[in-house]
Amino acid sequence: MVVFEVGHPAADAGDDVGAGPLMELVVEFWPNHYMALCHAGDASFEVGDAPRARDYLERFLQEYKIEDGWWSNAHAILSEIGD
């Protein structure tokens, strides 16, 4: 939880790439942490790793059911990635 709390403010401020490695570490030890999955997916997409972004964002959507901005963003990225 401490690792998430360190990286989360940067991710929420728009620096998903900077926070990405910390979010991936959170997911490694807490695989269903929906917000870490979301930020890790965003970061992976921003650095051009579409397969990893797809994995994280699909897992995020399995955990997160609220149709809000996070949910919409995940769907938008997945649409952009395509099949």
C-alpha positions as CSV (number, residue, x, y, z in Angstrom):
1,M,0.0,0.0,0.0
2,V,2.9,2.4,0.7
3,V,4.2,2.0,-2.8
4,F,0.8,2.9,-4.3
5,E,0.5,5.9,-2.0
6,V,3.9,7.2,-3.2
7,G,3.2,6.9,-6.9
8,H,-0.5,7.7,-7.0
9,P,-0.3,11.5,-6.7
10,A,2.1,11.6,-9.7
11,A,-0.2,9.4,-11.7
12,D,-3.3,11.5,-10.8
13,A,-1.4,14.6,-11.8
14,G,-1.0,13.2,-15.3
15,D,2.4,11.6,-15.0
16,D,1.4,8.0,-15.7
17,V,4.7,7.2,-17.4
18,G,6.7,8.4,-14.3
19,A,4.4,6.5,-12.0
20,G,4.1,3.4,-14.2
21,P,6.9,1.3,-12.7
22,L,5.5,1.8,-9.2
23,M,2.0,0.9,-10.4
24,E,3.3,-2.2,-12.0
25,L,5.0,-3.1,-8.8
26,V,1.8,-2.6,-6.9
27,V,0.0,-4.9,-9.4
28,E,2.7,-7.6,-9.0
29,F,1.9,-7.9,-5.3
30,W,-1.8,-6.8,-5.4
31,P,-3.1,-8.1,-8.8
32,N,-6.6,-6.8,-8.5
33,H,-5.8,-3.3,-7.3
34,Y,-8.0,-1.5,-9.8
35,M,-6.4,1.9,-9.7
36,A,-2.9,0.6,-10.1
37,L,-4.1,-1.5,-13.0
38,C,-5.6,1.6,-14.6
39,H,-2.5,3.7,-14.2
40,A,-0.2,0.9,-15.3
41,G,-2.4,0.5,-18.4
42,D,-2.3,4.2,-19.2
43,A,1.5,4.2,-18.7
44,S,2.0,1.2,-20.9
45,F,-0.1,2.7,-23.6
46,E,1.8,6.0,-23.5
47,V,5.1,4.3,-23.9
48,G,3.8,2.3,-26.9
49,D,3.4,-1.1,-25.2
50,A,0.0,-2.0,-26.5
51,P,-0.1,-5.6,-25.4
52,R,0.8,-4.8,-21.8
53,A,-1.7,-1.8,-21.8
54,R,-4.4,-4.1,-23.1
55,D,-3.7,-6.7,-20.3
56,Y,-3.7,-4.1,-17.5
57,L,-6.8,-2.2,-18.8
58,E,-8.8,-5.4,-19.4
59,R,-8.0,-6.5,-15.9
60,F,-8.9,-3.0,-14.6
61,L,-12.3,-3.3,-16.3
62,Q,-12.9,-6.7,-14.7
63,E,-12.5,-5.1,-11.3
64,Y,-14.0,-1.6,-11.8
65,K,-17.7,-1.3,-12.8
66,I,-18.4,2.4,-12.3
67,E,-19.0,4.1,-15.6
68,D,-17.0,7.2,-15.0
69,G,-14.0,8.9,-16.5
70,W,-11.6,6.1,-15.5
71,W,-13.9,3.5,-17.1
72,S,-14.4,5.6,-20.3
73,N,-10.7,6.3,-20.6
74,A,-9.9,2.5,-20.4
75,H,-12.5,1.8,-23.1
76,A,-11.1,4.6,-25.3
77,I,-7.6,3.3,-25.1
78,L,-8.7,-0.3,-25.7
79,S,-10.6,0.9,-28.8
80,E,-7.6,2.7,-30.0
81,I,-5.4,-0.4,-29.5
82,G,-7.9,-2.5,-31.4
83,D,-7.6,-6.3,-31.7
